[in-house]
Amino acid sequence: MANGSRQAAWEFFGAELKRRREDAGFTQVELGTRVFVSGGYIGQFEQAIRKPQLDVAQRIDDALQTDGIFERLCRKLIDDRRYADYFAKAAELETLATSICEFAPALVPGLLQTPAYAKAVTLAMNPFALDEFIDEKVSGRVERGRILKDEPRPVYWAILHENVLRIPVGGAAVMAEQLEHVARLARERAVVAQVLPYTAGGYAVMTGDLRLMEFDDAPPTAYTEAVYSGSLLDDPAVVKRAQWAYDLLRADALPPEASLALIESAAEGFRRCASTT
């Protein structure tokens, strides 16, 4: 499903939710109380700003006695080939998060990727794929990044290992554009970005990516990813350990201003290299 038609479908979901809610005589707050989310979230579902999780859609059906229509719509819309099966749930939760803290050891996080960088990453991982497949994956990355632009947006904190700044994914021009994009978001205070430098040596999370997500109406969650696999962690003790590990990463990373200077310096280096080739 193309981006425009998918968004239109979510807008239909929201309009139908509003109509059914009003027909049932519920305010947004009253429906939210029945399905265990805030009234503000119901309003955001109705405006297609946020997308409900499947279990919320099921509870809406129960509360409004709508014979499973919202569950069916939700299942159809979240059956999204742009995301790997192991990542689909994390992508869904991402749209509901009020805070996202991410550590990236080798690649720019998906929420920060430019289309050219996302395409280069996807091609590197799928060298024999058809253009349709590549375009579908890239569109998913680009659409995910909208949550950092559209209100309400989550607090987003990214710690990038220096590897991220040095590996020339897609070539010098692509890297220059990508790092300039990260720097611009940091300058606009849309994100906080830190760099974990090579000089830090060993660090708290050396086995893969880490993402921490917090929510208004649900306990925090951690997500880790390895080769062709990912895990959502919701055990409170495990999440607490992951949060502690992220705090250690923050302590080892350069301060935000020094990190921004390093990102901009790396972008300038790639830009000079691109201009001479």
Protein Blocks (a to p, Z undefined) as FASTA:
>chain_A
ZZklmmmmmmmmmmmmmmmmmmnopafklmmmmnopafklmmmmmnomaccdfklmmmmm
mmnonnommmmmmmmmmmcfkbcfklmmmmmmmmmpcbdcdddfkbccfklpcfklmmmm
mmmmmmmbcfklmmmmmmmmmmmmmmmmpccdddddddddfklmmmcghijklmmmmmmm
mmmmmmnopaccddddfklmpafblnbccdddddfkbccddddddehiacddfbfklmmm
mmmmmmmmmmmpccfklmmmmmmmmmmmmmmmmmmZZ
